Amino acid sequence: MDRGPHPPLHAPRRRRLRGRRDDRGRVAAARLRGERPLRDPGFEVRLVAADRLPEGLGLLEEALREGEPVPAPFAEELRGAVARGDLEMLVAREEGAVVGVALLSYGLNVSAGGAFASVEELHVRPEARRRGAGRALLAAVEERCAARGVSYVEVQTDDEAVAFYEASGYEREEGVLLLSLGLPLHAPEAPDADGPYP
């Protein structure tokens, strides 16, 4: 049962400067220490309830479907998966506007003997890129995984985003190759658990 909006998982960070250092001085100091430059992203990331999926789904539809809405039955399936906890949607906001979204799925891994998570989608509006929205979303992903006892997170991405994930600590899995197969939309029903496959 949904009890309204969830508290922020990753509230906007506000850093106070000590002394009279400017941005250039802070960046140089951070690089000398081997850290990332300090930034004030100002992004708030929240977990989205099932009944509020349109908040983030609109951005995914823009990025992945050229603005075309997903079919209504699929939107219902998404809502059901979020309500059951199989999927979680995280939305990053800046000054109240949605600027990024991550869709996280959970499953079980037999070889690891435990739960794992997969970042199914992570999109940030072009005007909010390279300012910390993606990192704020990944930080929230890690918080959600920790809260659910998940210690392994995977992501499938295109070449353009590999550097972003690697800079965030994700590693390539040697010897792993992703294969896919397109199936007809109206596949015959699967046999029951006791029946043979055709």
N, C-alpha and C positions, 0 to 999 in steps of 0.2 A: 504494500500500500504506500502510495507516495504521500509525503507530508510536506510538500512545497519545495521551494528551492533549496539546494544543498549549499552548505557553507563553502567558501572558496578553498580550493586545494592548494593553490599557489597564488597567494595574494600579491599585489604589486609590491615590488621592493622599492623602498625609498632609502637612498644612501645619503648620509651627510658627509660633506667634505670636511676634513680637518686641515687647518692651516689654509694656505692660499694656493693650492695646487690646481692647475687647470686640467682639461681633458687630456691634453698631450702629455703632461707629467704623469697622470694616472696610468695612461696606456703604457708609457715607457716603463714605469715601475712594475706594472703587471707582467710585461714581457720579460723583464730581467729576472723575475721570480719564477718564470715558466708557467704563469697563470694566464687566464683569459683576461682581456681588457675589462675593466669594471664598466657596467652599463646600468642605467636605470630604465628597465624595460617598461614599467608601468602597466603590465598585463596582469589580469586576474583570470585564473582558470577555475572553472566550476564543472562539476559533474552534472550532466543534464538528465532530468527525470524523463521517463517514458512519454509522459503527456506533453513534454516540451521539446520533442525531437526536432520540430521545424526550425528551431533556433540555429542548429548546426547543420541540419540536412540541406538547407538552402545553399550554404556555402559549398557543400560537397556536390550538389547538383550543378552549380555554376562551374566548378572546377572540372568535374568528370563527365557531365552530360550536357554541356553548353547551355545550361539553364533549364533544360527539360526536366520536369518533376519525375521522380520515380513513380512507377505504377502504384495505384492505391493499395492493391493487395500486398505488394512488397513493403510499402510503408507500414502496413499493419504487422507484417512479419518482423520488421525492425523494432517496432514498439513492443511486441511480445518478447523478443530476445532481450531487449533492455529491461523490461519488467522482470524477467526471469533471472537476470544477472549474467546471461551468456555474453552480452555485449555491453560496453559502456561508451558513452559519448562524452568527451571533454571539450568544452568551448572556452577559447581565450577571448577576452574582451579588452578593449582599450577605450576608456572614456564611455563605457556602456555599449559600444558597437562590437559586434562579433568580427574578429579579425583572423581567427584560426580555429580549427577543429581537428580532433583526433578521435578515431573510432578504434576501440580496443576490444578484441575478442579473447575469450578464455576457453581453454580446453585441457585435456589430460594427455600426458605423454607417457606411454608404457615404458620406453627405454629408460627414461629418467625416474619413473615411478612417482610422478607428481604432476602438479598443475603447471601450465605455461600460459603465456599471453602472446598475442600477435597484434602488432600495430597494423590494422587493416587499411587505414587511411590516415594521413596527416597532411592537412593543407592549410596554408597561410596566405592571406590576401597579399598580392604583390607589394602594396604600399606598406605592409607591416613586416616584410621579410628583412632579414639581416639586422633586426633590432631586438631580438630576444623572444618573439612570440613562439617560435618553434621550440626553443630550449625550454620555455615555460611549460609548454604542452608535454614535452618529454619528461620534465621533472614531475609533473602531475601523474603521468603514466607510471613512473617509478614509485610514487607514493601509493597509488591505487594497487599496484602489484604487491608492494610490501604489506599493505593492509589485508590483502587476500592470501598471503602466504605463497606468492608466486616468486620464484627466484630466477626464472628464465623468460626473456622477452625476445621475440624475433620480429623482423620487419622485412618485407619484400619491397624493393624500391627500384627506381630507374637510376641510370648512371648519373644523372644530374644531381641527385640528392645523396649519393653515397658519401661524399665528403662531410656533409652535415651530420649524418649518423655516426660516421667514424670519429668526428670531433667530439661527439657526445658519448663516446665509449663503446659503441657497437663495433663488433668485429666480423669480418668475413668468415664464413664457415668453410674451411678447406674441404674438398671432397663432396660438397653438397651442390647439387644441381637441381634447379627448379624445372619441372616438366608440367605441361598442362594439356588438357584435352577438352575440346568443346563438345558438349552433348546437346541433343535436341531439347527444346523447351518442354515438349510434351512427351517425356519418356514414360514407358509403361511402368505401372506400379511395381515396386519391389515386392518379392514374395515375403511371406511371413517368416519369422525367425526359424521355423522348423522346416520350411519348404526349400527345395533345391532351386538354384539359380538356373534360368533357361539356358 
